[in-house]
Amino acid sequence: MNSIPTPIKNALPPTDLLKSDFWYDLPKEYIAQSPVEPRDSSRLMTVSRKGGEIGHHIFRDILSMLSEGDVLVINESRVIPARLLGVKRESGITMETLLLRQRSPSRWETLLRPGRRAKDGTVIDYPGGLYATVIGDSSSDDDGVRVVEFSKSGAALYAEFDRIGTMPLPPYITEKLSDRERYQTVYAKTEGSSAAPTAGLHFTPTLLEAIRAKGVKIVSVLLHVGLGTFRPVKEDRITDHIMHSEYFEVSDETADTINSRTGRLIAVGTTSCRTLESAADECGKIRAMSGDTGIFIYPGYRFKAIEGLITNFHLPESTLLMLVSAFASREIMLSAYKVAIHERYRFFSFGDAMFIS
């Protein structure tokens, strides 16, 4: 397995597109506050990349849309209880710690709030005796991103996260999550994400087994979802936005299965999509590798690997909406979103799904 450096920006042709070109109005009542039961009973919109034709289905109908020889790629990253509440030792001020990325057995890149109060040497105490010491910034702008050293490491530290942490639900979800596992995919395996790869939340073990029985291969990649999920696009020109990097892995077995397929390559979620496009060579061959990717996909990008994408409905002006607008087109996507609002689809992390092919 090869290792690659972090790309700062992908080489795309210049574009005059602005952040505002990806705006749409969404009434708050369309934002899903809780997941549906069972998982595969959510709605599914199908969208044609070529003509923009739209269909309306239930997610479990995805089975009829897949064919023998297709390869479905899932992200096996597991969300950790990444939101910790503590107090600044010297003042007693409450501080929120959002775990973003592990740097060593005891060292993490975090998003601290309020970040301006977290200078080097600041000690944050958490319930039960765990504490962390701020040891440096990890970004050039003052967005609250700090590296901290915890007083425990390895498995003992993860046990502390599980004891005192809560799931890092997006700020637009205001209802309390009663079951942590509903913010995990059923195939989540490797801990490290700060947010769920939400397109995969719609799958059930029964549906996955039926897909395999149809002759569709299901393979895993790994991308730990980090700060990019939480960071809005602030720049007016989208080409001025720089993605934070995230760790990913593609195994030899996954690469071999994909490269020997006889059908389509379908990514489950934008995280799987970004992983595959990062690992693909110019001919579309997937390379087994691990490393960091800061790939930013927006209209003008030439897709090298994926031929289908299962995804959720994304926030206005977000990098994820820009990605799906690159896969189909901005016009097709905004038109589909308009239809989704008219048809009262549920939006964002716990919302309904879309299959673009």
N, C-alpha and C positions, 0 to 999 in steps of 0.2 A: 504494500500500500504506500503510495507516494504522499508527500506533504507539499502543500502549496502555500505561498505567502498571502497575506491579506491584500486584496485589490481595493484601492480607495474608490475608484469609479470605473465602471465598465466603459469601453470605448464605443460610444454611440454617436451617430451624426448629430450635429447641432439641431436644436429644436426651439421653436418660439413658444412652445406650450407653457402656460402659466398654471400655478396651483389652482387658480379660480376656474380653469377650464375643466376641473374635475369636481366641481361643486354640484350638489343637488339638495333640495329641501326634503327633510324627513321629519314628519311629526313624531314627537317623543313616544307616543303610544305604540309605534311600530318597532321600538327597540325591545327585543325579547329579554325579559328579566329572569326567566327560569327555563330550563330545558324541557322538552316534551317527553312524554313516556308513551310507548317505548321509543328508544333512540331513533329507530328507522321509520317512525311515523311522521317525521317532519316533512314539509313540502319540498319538492325538487323542481326547479325551473331548468329546462333544457334550452340552450342557446346555440345556434349554428354560427360558427366563425365566419362562414362565407356569406351567407345571405341574411343572417340575423333572425331567422325563424325561431319562434319561441313555443315551447310546450310546457304544460303544467302536469305534474305528477306527484306521487308520494315517494320518499327517498328509497324505499325498498324496491321500487321499480327500476332502480339502477341495474339490477340483475339482468333485465331484458335488453339493456343498452350496451352490455359488454359481450364480447365474442371470444370464442376459443382462440388462444394465441395472444390475446391482449396481456399486457403486464401492468398491474396496478401497483403503484409505489406509495408506501405509507411511511410516515415519520414516527419512529418508535420512542421519541423523547418523552420523558415523564415529567410532569410539573411537580416542583417541590413546594411545600408550604412557605413561600418565599417572602411573605410580608411579616416582619417582626416589629413589635412595639417595645421600645425601651426608653430609658431616660439618660440624659447627659449627666455624668457623675458629678461634675463640679457645680451644676446649677439646678438639677432636677427637672429641666425642661424635657417634655416628651419629644421623642424622636422616632420617626418611622424609618425602618430599614427595608429596602426592597432588594433582595438578592438578584443579581444579574448574571454573574459568571464566576465560576470557580477558577482561581489562579494557582492554588496549591491546596494541600489537605486542610489548611487552616485559614487561607487567605481568599477573600472574595472581592470582586468588583461589585459595588452596591450603588443604589440610588438612595441618598439620605435626604429626609425632609424634616426640618428646614436645613438645606444643604449649606447655607452660608454660616451656620453656627458650628459646622463640623470641620475645624481646622486640623492640621497634623497634630497628633498627640491626644486628640479628644477621645475620651473613654465613654462608651455607651454600655449601660448595665441593663440586662434583660432579666425577666423573672426566673428565679431558681438558681442564680449564681453565674450564668453565662455572661461574658462581656466581650466587647470588641474595641480595638484601638484603631483609630484612623491613622493610616500610614502614608497617604498620598492621594493626589488627584489622579484621575485617569483620562481626563479630557481637558481641552484647551479652554472651553467655555464654562462658566460657572452654572452648570445645570444640576448640581447636586451629586454628580457621580464621583464616588470616592472608593479607594481601596482600603479594606479593613482587615485586621488580623484578629481572629477569634481566639478565645482562651481554650477552646477545644478543637480537635481536628478529626478528620476521617469519619468513621462510622459513628463515633461518639457525638460529633458535631451534627451530623444528619439526624441523629436521634433527638437532639435538642431542637432542631428546626421542626421536626414532626411534633414535638411536645408543645412548643410555644408559638409556632408559626400558623398563619392562616393562608388560604389560597389567594393568590394575587389577582382577584377578579378585576376586570377593567372598570374604570370610574363610572361608566354609564350604566353598570349593573348595580342597583341600589338594594335589591333584595338579598337577604342572607342565604347562603348556600347550605342546605341541610346535610348534604352528602358530598364529601370531598371528591369521591370517585366520579361524580357527574361532570367534573371539570377535568377528567382524564379520558383519553380514548381507551377502548377495551384492550388495545394492544400496547399501551404505554409500558415501557420496559426500563429504559436507562434514565435515571434521574439527572436533571440539570436545567430544565426550562423554567423561565419566569412567567410563561403564559402557555396555554394549551394550543396545539395545532388544531384549531377548532373544526376544520372541515372533516376531520376524522371522528368527531363526536357522534356522527349519525350512524356509524356502523355498529352492528351487534355481532356476537360470535356466530349466531345462526346465519346471518346474511353473509358473513365472510366465508363460512363453510360452503354455502350455496354457490358463491362466486368461484371458489376453487373447484367445486364439483363440475362446473361448467367448462373447465379447461383454461381458466384465467389464472395466470401466475400472480401471486402477491408477494412482493419483496419489500424489505425494510431499508430505509436510510435513517440517518440521525442528523438532526439539526436542533441544537438547543436554542430555543426562542429567547431572545434577550431584549436589550434596550430599544432596538428598532421598532418593536411592537408598540412601545409606549411613547415614542418620540414623534410629535407631529411635524409636518413639513412647514417650516417657518418662512423659507425663502419664497419670493414671488415666482421667480423662474425655477422650474423644477430641476433644471440642470445644475443649479447651485446647491442642491440638497446632497448631503453626504450620508450614506447609510453607516450605522455602527456595524462592526463585524460580529459574526456569530460562528460558533464552532460547528463543523459538520463532518460526517464520515460516510463513505460509500465502500462497502466491503467487496472483496473479489467475487464472492458468490452473487451478490446483487448485480454487479457490473456484468458478469458473464451471462446471467439470466436475461438481462435487458438487451444485451448486444446480440443474443441468439434468438430473440423473439421473432414470431411470424406475424404478429398483430400490432396493435397500437401501444404506445407508451403513454399511460395516463397517470398523472400526478394527483395524489390526494392532498390538496391544500397548497397554498403558496410556499410553505416551507419546503415541501418535497420538490416543488417546481424549482425554487431557487437553488436547492442542493443539486438537482440533476443538471441544470444549466451551468452551474459552477464546475461540475465534474465532466462536462461534455467537451470533446475536442471540436474542431471546426467542421468535421464530417458527421458529427452527432454521436460518435462512439463515446460511451460512458467509461471513464477511467476510475479504477479503485484508488481512493485517496482519502486523506483527512487533512484538515486545516481550517482556516478561517475564511469566510466569505463576506464581503461587503457589497455583493452584486446588487445593483439598483436597476430594475427593469421597468422601462416606461416606453410609450409609443415611439417606434423607430428601431426598437430592439429586434434582432433576427433570432427567433427561437431555433436552437440547434438540436434539441432532443424531444421535448414533449409534444404529444399530438392530441391530448385531451387533458382537461383540468376540472377537478371537482373542488368547489370552493364555497364559501359563505358569501353573504352580502357585506360589503366593506364600508367603512366610514367615508364621508365626503372628504375630498382633498387628501386622501391617505395614499401612501406608497403602494398599498395593496390594490386599491382601485386603479392606480396607474399601471400596475402589473397586468391585471386582467384586461385593461384597455389596450395593452400592447399585444396580448394574446389574440383577442378578437379585433376590436377597434374601439376608439373612444365613443364614436357615434353609436355603435351597436350596444356597448355596455350601458351608456346613459339612457338609451331607449329601453333596454331591458329593465333597468332600475325603475324607470318611470312606470312600466307595466307592473313591476313587483309591488310598487306602492299602491297602484290602482287596485290590484288584486289582494291587497292586505297581507303580503308576505311578512314574516318576522325577520328582523335584521340583526346583524352582528353576531357575537360569539355563541349565544344560545339560540340563534335564529335558524332560518331555513337554508337550503343549499341550492347551488347552481352547478350544472354540468355543461361546460363549454367544450364543443368538439366540432 
